[in-house]
Amino acid sequence: MSDINNVSLTGRLTRPPELRMTAGGTQLLSFTLAFNTSVRNRQTGEWDERGNFIDCTIFGKRAEALSRYLAKGQKVAIAGELRYSTWDKDGQRHSKLDLIVANIEFLATRQSAAQPAQAPAPQAPMPPVVDPYDDDIPF
């Protein structure tokens, strides 16, 4: 039986996405997602919001296509799996936890959230209300 590694997050991009190419020629798009979690303050008993940040990566042809539509501050919902990487650089051991994006959904943008709501479209008139206890009924 294999382990389950599925993550779903909703948040905002903290920086413009960066499109790069791997040494093998695969395109990858990287960005950082910010999201909040609520933690109870033990002293006050109230809930505090804490910011979290996770680096996200999209591989393949979708990387280039999505690079044209993603922007800093944009709200998205993503689903994917976590990947832990380690490497040596300048004699130091480094590690990183990434979210490899499998699915992404665009949510409200800052522009659409700042715009006033549109007036609802006019609806068809309602039929007249009929009183079921009309006095003209002979019983």
Stockholm file with secondary structure:
# STOCKHOLM 1.0

chainA/1-139         MSDINNVSLTGRLTRPPELRMTAGGTQLLSFTLAFNTSVRNRQTGEWDERGNFIDCTIFGKRAEALSRYLAKGQKVAIAGELRYSTWDKDGQRHSKLDLIVANIEFLATRQSAAQPAQAPAPQAPMPPVVDPYDDDIPF
#=GR chainA/1-139 SS CCCCCCEEEEEEESSCCEEEECTTSCEEEEEEEEEEEEEECTTTCCEEEEEEEEEEEEESHHHHHHHTTCCTTCEEEEEEEEEEEEEEETTEEEEEEEEEEEEEEECCCHHHHHSCCCCCCCCCCCCCCCCTTCTTSCC
#=GC SS_cons         CCCCCCEEEEEEESSCCEEEECTTSCEEEEEEEEEEEEEECTTTCCEEEEEEEEEEEEESHHHHHHHTTCCTTCEEEEEEEEEEEEEEETTEEEEEEEEEEEEEEECCCHHHHHSCCCCCCCCCCCCCCCCTTCTTSCC
//
